[in-house]
Amino acid sequence: MKTIAFCYRFFASITLLLCLLVASPSKASYIVAPGFDLFSTVTPGTSSGGFEFEGVPFGGFDFGSGLVSTGNADTIVHRLGQADGVMAGGSDTIDIELVALQLRTVDPVDMGAGLGFYYATLGAPSTGEMTIVFDDMNGGTFGTSSFDVFFDIRFGALDGTIVTSGQINLDSSGNRWGRTPPPGAVIIPGINYLLNGQNTDEDFWTVGVVNHTGPHPVITAVPGPATIALLGLGLVGLVFARRWKV
């Protein structure tokens, strides 16, 4: 009798556990996988004190498995971790890093090293955090905090002499994201598309305007469905209002 009672309790426990697992929300429906976000700078869009900057497209970038085309992208952000929302209304905070940046003055100027073109590139690793909120499995809102951008201003070329360097902290909140690439987006399977290898259920695409605020707040919206970011950067005491689109 004791054996029968033990077996009954054992199978009853297993049955209850299976019921709880079945009743629990599927985490797979509320995930943003690690990946990369590619941006190109709107021109005119980065200027201050009479100096106007434009993006310099990479043409190609090595994400770890060889060089691939990145279209007109001049800025790349890497989402380093997986965001698990678990259910509608859930959120998660992940680490991010600005891994590539290329800007150039539109015209020859003198920023201290003589007349010519000046370039803005990344200096030290530029890292931060992104909090992703899931309205439902298809999208929601996101923001970044403590995003530290370290930059170099170079003279004459992307690898030219560094004239000066600096750092700026940026914050952002209330931006929109979804699963569908906006029109004209550069699509790279495994990098920013089909991140789970099967479908778009874990993809992440910014939607609409993204506003950043920091020591030099810039919040002017940029109209148009393809525009996804407006970024304020303080470079060498100048305020650069950066506008990005995919």
C-alpha positions as CSV (number, residue, x, y, z in Angstrom):
1,M,0.0,0.0,0.0
2,K,2.9,2.4,0.8
3,T,4.4,1.7,-2.6
4,I,1.0,2.4,-4.3
5,A,0.6,5.7,-2.3
6,F,4.1,6.8,-3.1
7,C,3.6,6.1,-6.8
8,Y,0.3,8.0,-6.8
9,R,1.9,11.1,-5.2
10,F,4.9,10.9,-7.6
11,F,2.7,10.8,-10.7
12,A,0.4,13.5,-9.3
13,S,3.5,15.8,-8.7
14,I,4.7,15.2,-12.3
15,T,1.3,15.9,-13.7
16,L,1.0,19.2,-11.7
17,L,4.5,20.2,-12.9
18,L,3.6,19.6,-16.5
19,C,0.4,21.6,-16.2
20,L,2.3,24.5,-14.7
21,L,4.8,24.4,-17.5
22,V,2.1,24.3,-20.1
23,A,0.2,27.2,-18.5
24,S,3.3,29.4,-18.2
25,P,3.8,32.1,-20.9
26,S,6.3,31.1,-23.6
27,K,9.5,33.1,-23.2
28,A,10.3,32.4,-26.9
29,S,7.5,34.9,-27.9
30,Y,9.1,37.7,-25.9
31,I,12.7,37.7,-26.8
32,V,15.1,40.1,-28.5
33,A,18.2,38.3,-29.6
34,P,21.7,39.8,-29.6
35,G,22.4,41.6,-32.9
36,F,23.6,44.8,-34.6
37,D,21.8,48.0,-35.5
38,L,23.1,49.9,-38.6
39,F,22.6,53.6,-39.1
40,S,23.5,56.3,-41.7
41,T,23.7,60.0,-40.9
42,V,21.2,62.3,-42.4
43,T,22.8,65.2,-44.3
44,P,22.6,68.0,-43.3
45,G,22.3,66.7,-39.8
46,T,25.6,67.0,-37.8
47,S,26.7,70.6,-37.5
48,S,27.7,73.3,-35.0
49,G,29.7,76.5,-35.0
50,G,29.7,76.5,-38.8
51,F,31.2,73.0,-39.1
52,E,29.0,70.5,-40.8
53,F,29.7,66.8,-40.7
54,E,28.4,63.9,-42.9
55,G,28.6,60.2,-42.7
56,V,31.4,58.2,-44.3
57,P,29.9,54.8,-45.3
58,F,31.9,51.8,-44.3
59,G,31.0,50.0,-47.5
60,G,31.6,46.7,-45.6
61,F,32.1,45.6,-42.1
62,D,33.4,42.4,-40.5
63,F,30.9,41.2,-37.9
64,G,33.1,38.2,-37.0
65,S,32.8,35.9,-40.0
66,G,34.2,38.1,-42.8
67,L,33.5,41.3,-44.6
68,V,29.9,41.9,-45.6
69,S,28.2,44.9,-47.4
70,T,26.7,47.5,-45.0
71,G,25.3,49.9,-47.6
72,N,25.4,53.5,-46.5
73,A,25.9,52.7,-42.8
74,D,28.4,54.9,-41.0
75,T,27.4,54.0,-37.4
76,I,27.0,50.5,-35.9
77,V,25.6,49.6,-32.5
78,H,26.0,46.0,-31.1
79,R,23.3,44.7,-28.7
80,L,25.5,42.3,-26.6
81,G,22.9,40.4,-24.7
82,Q,19.5,38.7,-25.1
83,A,16.5,40.6,-23.7
84,D,13.8,38.3,-22.1
85,G,10.5,40.0,-21.6
86,V,8.7,36.8,-20.5
87,M,5.2,38.3,-21.1
88,A,3.5,41.5,-22.3
89,G,4.6,44.4,-20.2
90,G,7.8,42.7,-19.3
91,S,11.2,44.3,-19.7
92,D,14.9,43.5,-19.6
93,T,18.1,45.6,-19.6
94,I,21.1,44.5,-21.8
95,D,24.6,45.8,-22.5
96,I,25.2,47.6,-25.8
97,E,28.3,49.0,-27.5
98,L,28.9,51.6,-30.2
99,V,31.4,49.5,-32.3
100,A,31.9,51.7,-35.4
101,L,31.6,55.4,-36.3
102,Q,32.8,57.4,-39.3
103,L,32.0,61.1,-39.9
104,R,33.7,63.8,-42.0
105,T,33.4,67.5,-42.4
106,V,31.3,68.3,-45.5
107,D,33.9,71.0,-46.6
108,P,37.5,71.7,-45.8
109,V,37.7,73.6,-42.5
110,D,40.3,74.5,-39.9
111,M,39.8,72.9,-36.5
112,G,43.3,73.5,-35.2
113,A,45.5,71.5,-37.4
114,G,45.2,73.5,-40.6
115,L,42.8,73.7,-43.5
116,G,41.4,70.4,-44.6
117,F,38.8,67.6,-43.9
118,Y,38.4,66.5,-40.3
119,Y,37.0,63.1,-39.3
120,A,35.2,61.8,-36.2
121,T,35.9,58.2,-35.3
122,L,35.6,56.1,-32.2
123,G,38.3,56.2,-29.5
124,A,38.0,54.0,-26.4
125,P,35.3,51.3,-26.2
126,S,31.9,53.1,-26.1
127,T,29.5,51.1,-24.0
128,G,26.1,51.5,-22.3
129,E,22.8,49.8,-21.6
130,M,19.5,49.4,-23.3
131,T,16.2,48.6,-21.5
132,I,13.7,46.9,-23.8
133,V,10.0,46.8,-22.9
134,F,7.7,44.3,-24.6
135,D,4.2,45.7,-25.3
136,D,3.5,42.3,-26.9
137,M,5.5,39.8,-28.9
138,N,5.8,42.1,-31.9
139,G,7.3,45.2,-30.3
140,G,7.3,47.9,-27.6
141,T,9.6,50.7,-26.4
142,F,13.3,51.0,-25.5
143,G,15.8,53.4,-24.1
144,T,19.4,53.6,-23.2
145,S,21.2,54.8,-20.1
146,S,24.8,55.6,-19.2
147,F,25.8,55.4,-22.9
148,D,29.4,56.7,-23.0
149,V,30.7,57.7,-26.4
150,F,34.5,58.1,-26.7
151,F,35.6,59.9,-29.9
152,D,38.7,61.1,-31.7
153,I,38.8,64.0,-34.1
154,R,41.3,63.3,-36.9
155,F,42.9,65.5,-39.5
156,G,43.1,64.5,-43.2
157,A,41.8,60.9,-43.1
158,L,40.0,58.3,-41.0
159,D,43.3,57.2,-39.7
160,G,44.9,60.6,-39.7
161,T,46.6,62.5,-36.9
162,I,44.3,62.8,-33.8
163,V,43.7,66.5,-33.1
164,T,41.7,65.9,-30.0
165,S,39.6,63.3,-28.1
166,G,36.7,63.4,-25.8
167,Q,33.7,61.7,-24.2
168,I,30.0,62.3,-24.0
169,N,27.2,60.6,-22.0
170,L,23.8,60.1,-23.7
171,D,20.4,59.1,-22.4
172,S,17.3,58.1,-24.1
173,S,13.8,56.8,-23.4
174,G,10.4,56.1,-24.8
175,N,11.6,55.0,-28.3
176,R,9.7,52.5,-30.4
177,W,10.9,49.1,-31.8
178,G,9.3,46.3,-33.8
179,R,10.0,43.1,-35.7
180,T,9.8,44.5,-39.3
181,P,12.7,46.2,-41.1
182,P,11.8,49.7,-42.2
183,P,11.8,50.6,-45.9
184,G,15.3,50.7,-47.3
185,A,17.0,49.0,-44.4
186,V,20.2,47.1,-44.9
187,I,19.2,43.5,-44.2
188,I,21.9,41.0,-43.1
189,P,20.7,37.5,-42.0
190,G,22.2,36.6,-38.7
191,I,23.3,40.1,-38.0
192,N,20.1,42.2,-37.9
193,Y,17.6,39.8,-39.5
194,L,16.4,36.3,-38.8
195,L,18.4,36.4,-35.6
196,N,17.1,33.0,-34.4
197,G,18.0,31.5,-37.7
198,Q,14.3,30.7,-38.6
199,N,12.0,33.8,-38.5
200,T,11.7,37.4,-37.2
201,D,10.3,36.5,-33.8
202,E,13.5,37.6,-32.0
203,D,14.5,40.5,-34.4
204,F,14.8,44.2,-33.3
205,W,14.3,47.2,-35.5
206,T,13.9,50.8,-34.3
207,V,10.7,52.6,-35.4
208,G,10.3,56.3,-35.9
209,V,12.4,59.0,-34.2
210,V,14.9,58.2,-31.4
211,N,15.7,61.2,-29.2
212,H,18.9,61.3,-27.0
213,T,19.5,63.8,-24.3
214,G,22.7,64.6,-22.5
215,P,24.8,67.6,-21.7
216,H,23.7,69.0,-25.0
217,P,20.0,67.9,-25.4
218,V,18.6,67.6,-28.9
219,I,15.0,66.6,-29.1
220,T,13.8,67.9,-32.5
221,A,11.9,65.2,-34.3
222,V,12.9,64.3,-37.9
223,P,9.8,63.5,-40.0
224,G,9.7,60.5,-42.3
225,P,9.1,56.7,-41.8
226,A,12.8,55.8,-42.5
227,T,14.2,58.2,-39.9
228,I,15.1,56.4,-36.7
229,A,17.4,58.6,-34.6
230,L,18.4,62.1,-33.6
231,L,21.5,62.2,-31.5
232,G,23.1,65.1,-29.6
233,L,26.9,64.8,-29.4
234,G,29.3,67.2,-27.7
235,L,32.6,67.1,-29.6
236,V,35.5,69.4,-28.6
237,G,33.1,71.8,-27.0
238,L,30.9,71.9,-30.1
239,V,27.3,70.6,-30.2
240,F,26.8,68.2,-33.1
241,A,23.1,67.4,-33.7
242,R,23.2,63.9,-35.3
243,R,20.3,62.5,-37.2
244,W,20.4,58.8,-38.2
245,K,18.3,56.6,-40.4
246,V,18.6,53.0,-41.4
